[in-house]
Amino acid sequence: MFINLREIPVTDFAWSHDGRMALICYRDGFILVGSVAGQRYWSSMLNLDSTCITCGVWSPDDSQVKGRGWSVRLE
């Protein structure tokens, strides 16, 4: 079950290929990578200048998440 505690609309949600992590993108530019157990692995607020994130993707080996204009390597 996904619970949105931020009360900001989610614009994209993607499971990692192994199903252990989720990438969640919010309309205000906040991006969150977390585990199925609720642990936050990484998060950031992007300055979007009146645009919003519409899509985020996982690399084939689940080591990175990417979107238009941003990319993060997960350790």
N, C-alpha and C positions, 0 to 999 in steps of 0.2 A: 504494500500500500504506500502511496506517495502522499505526504502531508506537506502542504505549502504554508509554512509558518510566516513567510515574508508578506503574504497578502498582496503580492505584486504578480500580475499575470505571467505565466510561463509561456515562452515563445517556442522553445524546443526542448525535447527530452530524448536522450539516446543512451541505451544500455551499451556497455563495453561488450566486445565479442564473447568474452568468457562469462558474462552475466554477473560479474562481481562488483562492478562500479556503474554509476550513472552520471551522465553529464546533463546538467540542467541550466538552461539559459533563460534569463528573465527579461522582460520588456525594458526595465530601467538600466540594462547593461551589466547586471550582476551575473557572474558565471560561477557555478559550483560543481565540483567533482566530489562525489561521496560514495561510500560503500553501501551495500545492501543492509548492513547493520547500523547505518546512520553515522558512521565516522566521516568527518570532512577531511579529504585529502588535499584539496586545493580550492581556493576561491579568489576572485578578483572582481573589482568594479571597473568596467571600461568606460571611458569618456566617449560617448557616441554622437555628440553634437546633433541632436534631434533625429537620430535614426535608431533602429533597434536590431538586435540579433535575431535572425530568423532561422539560422541553422548552425549546428555544431556537429562535428564528426570525430570519430575515433580513428587512429591509425590502425592498420591491420594487426599489429602486435599489442595494441592497447597501451602503448608507451607515451602517446601524445594525443592531445585533443586540439582541434583546429577549427577555425572559422574564418570568414572573410576579414583579413587584416589582423588576425591574432593567431598565435600558436603557442602551446605550452607543452614542455616535456615533463612528464610525471616521473618522479624518482621512486 
